Amino acid sequence: MKAAAAARRALSARLSAVAELVPPGARVADIGSDHALLPAWLVSTGKSPFAVAGEVRDGPLRQSMARIEADGLADVVAVRKGDGLAVIAPGEVDCVVIAGMGGALIASILDAGEAAGKLRGVRTLVLQPNVGEDLVRRWLLEHGWHLASERIVEEDGRWYEMLEARRLKDADRLNAALYDPSFLGLEHPPERLRALLLRMGPWLLRQPDERFFGKWRSELDKMETIRRQIERSDSPEAARKLRELGEEIALIGEVMACLQAGIS
């Protein structure tokens, strides 16, 4: 009965999108587990047979333990204290979820975990960076993981990107095709367009929807605010930053105009 109550407990839009990307039947490690909400939901709904909820701070750790005990899930959800992937043993899980952190931190967690052999046996990564999505995509690309899908959700006025990566034998071939910018049809240097794919998302650019445009309209508004602030300075460094920012705004605007024209 307690597990059934956990299954009925609604996840937020952000965590629901993360949960959808977890493969059915996968044993999951949720790193920085947000009070074990996701592991409790995954095992109580039967999507996962076993989950690890990893926490590095004592407060969230105690709250996670209390939730799992209250839901009667202590035999299928292990709440552990540790930094990043230190909470799992090599080969213990099939899927690793890291959500709600900055992209640089996610990449560093994956780096440390890979060096320690913690990604051995892991077939799927579900990653949700709050910022710095390009850093996560670059890590996946450089470490031979195929970016299998991407999506955007909006929650409380913020936009979140979800990245699903898989360990595949032909990941390099698939990634070469995925990060080929020719589908954009834009006349810019290849290295600049490749950086654009890493920033905006190769799947998201191929399958733009209103959420994609909503996020990037919001990002452009932020960039325009930054540009107005930089314009107040007359230093050479400010002039350089202003030029670079102007070029970035123009390129993103050009991409969005082309994509909107293509689906209208």
N, C-alpha and C positions, 0 to 999 in steps of 0.2 A: 504493500500500500504506500509506503514511504517512497519507494522508487517510482511508482506511478505518479505521485505528486510531483516529483522532480521532472518527470517527462512532460507534465502539463505546464510546468513553469516556463513562461515565455522568455525567449532570448530577445535581446535588442536586435534592431535591424542589422547592425554591424556584425554581431556574433552569429546571427542567423545565416548571413552570407558566408561567414567563415565555416560554419557547420556544414553547409551545403557542399563545400569543396572537399570535405573529408571523405575518402572512399569508404563505402559500406564494408563492414567487417574488419577495418583497420584497427590495429592497436595504436593508440595515440598518446603522444606526449604534448601537453600544452604548457609552454614555457612562459612564465609570468601570467599565471592562470586566472587572474581577475576573480578571486574567491571561488575558484573551481566551478563556475557556472557552466562553462562549455563541457568539461569532462563529465559532470553530473548529467547533463542533458544527453550527451552522446551515448553513454552506457545505459541510461534509464529508458531511452527510446529503442534500444537494441541496435543502433547503428554501429557501435563499437563494443567489443567484448571486454575491453580493458583500457584504462587510461591512467596516465601519470599527470598529476597537477604539480608543476614545479613553481616554487616561490623562493625568493632570495631574502625577503624581509619577514620578520617575526609576526607583525600584525596581520598581513594577508595570509600568512601560513596558518595562524590560529583560526582565522575566519574560514579558511578553506577546509580545515580539519573538522570544524564544527558543522559546516554544511554537509559534508560527506557523511559524518556520523548521523546527523539528524535525518538524512535521506536514506539511511540504511544501505549505503553503497561502499562501505569500507573494504569489502572483499573484492571489489572490481575497480576501485579508484584509489591509487596510491598517492597520497599527498606527501611530497618530499621537499626538504629545504636544500637549496643549492644554487650555484651561479650558472645560469644558462643550461646547457646540455649535460652538465655534471650530474643532473638528477636521474639520468638513464644509463643503463648498461648497453654496450654495443650489441646490436641484434635484438634488443628488448621490444622495440616498437617498429611499426611500418610507416607511420606518418608522424611528422613533427609540425606543430602549430606554434607560430610566434606572431602574436597580434598585439597591437596597441603600443608599439615602441617606434622610435625613430629608425630610419633606414640604416644609418651608420651603426647603431647598436645591434640591429638584427644581423647585419653583415659580420660584425665582430663575434657575435655569439656563434654563428655558423662556422666562422674561421676556427675558433677555439674548439668547437665540437668536432670538426673534421680532423683537426690535428690530433685530437684525443681518441679518434676512432669511433666517436659516438654516432656518426651517421651511417655506420655499417648496418646494412639491412633495411635502412630507411628508403622507401620507394617514392614517397610523396612529401613535399613541403608545402604547407599552406601559410602564407606570409601576408601580414597586413601592417605595413608601415604607416605611421601617422604622417611622416614627412620623409623626404629622401628616397622616394620610390626608385629613382634611377640607380642609387647605390645598391639596392637589393637586386635589381635586374642585372646590373653589371657583375655582381658576385655570382649569380646563377650562371651567367654566360661564361665567365672565366673559369668556373669549376665544373663545367660539363653537365649542368642540369637544364633540361628543356622546359621552357616556359609554356605550359600547356593551355592555360586560360587566364583571363583577367576579367575583373568586373569592378564596378563602382557602386557604392551605396551612399545615400545621404542620411544623416542622423543628427538631429538637433542643430541643423544649420551648417554641419561640417560634412565634407566629402571624404570617403575612405576608399582606397583601392585594395582589392584582394588579388593576390598572385598565387596561382597553383603551379608548382613545378614538379616534374617527374624525372626520375633517374632512368634514362633509356640508353640503349646501346648506340643508337644513331642520333643522339642528342646534337652532336656537332653539325651534322647535315641538316637537321630540322631547324636548328638555330640560325644557320647561315641563310636559309630561305626566309625565316621569320624576320630577321633583321636586315633583309634586302630592302632598301628604301625606294626601289623603282616604282612600287605601286602608288606612291604619293604623286608621282608625275611632276615633281618640282625641280627646278634648275638651281640646285645649290651643291656645294662640294659634298661628296659622299660622307666624309667624316662628320660634317655638320648635321646631315640628315640622320646619321646613325646615332649621334648624341640626342637628337630629337626623339627618335624611337625609344631610346632608353629612358628619356624623361616622361614622355606622354604615353608610352605603352604600345608595343607593336600590335597586340590584339585589339586594344581599345581604339587605335587609329584605323584598324581594318573594319571594325564593327561599331562605329560611333552611334550613340543614342543620346537622348536628351540629358541623361545624367552626365555623360562625357562633356557635352557642351556646357552644362550647368557648372561643372567643376572648373572648366577652363575659362569661362567668363568670370568666375570668381577669382581665379588666379591672375587673370589679366588686370582686374580691378586692383588687386594687391600690388601688382607690379607698377601700375600707373601711380599709385600712392607713393611707392618708393621713388619713382622717377621725379615726382614733384618735390620730394624731400631733398634729393640729390641736387636738384636744380638751384637750391638755395646756396650751394657752395660754388666758389669759383676756382678751386684748386685744380691742378692738373690731374690728380687722382680722381677727383669727382668727374671731370670731363671724360676720362677714360671709362669709368663705370657707367656714366650716362650714355655714352656711345654703345657700349656692349649691351646695356639693358634695352636701349632703343632697338637694336638689331634683333634681340630676343623677342621683344614684343611684336615686332613686325613679322617675324617668321611664324610665331604661334598664330597670329591673326591671319596670316596667309593660309596656313594649314586649315584652320577652322573654316575659313571662307570656301576653300576648295571642297572640304568634306561636306559642308552644308549644301553646296551647289550640287554635289554628287548624289545626295539623297532627297533632294527636293523635286 
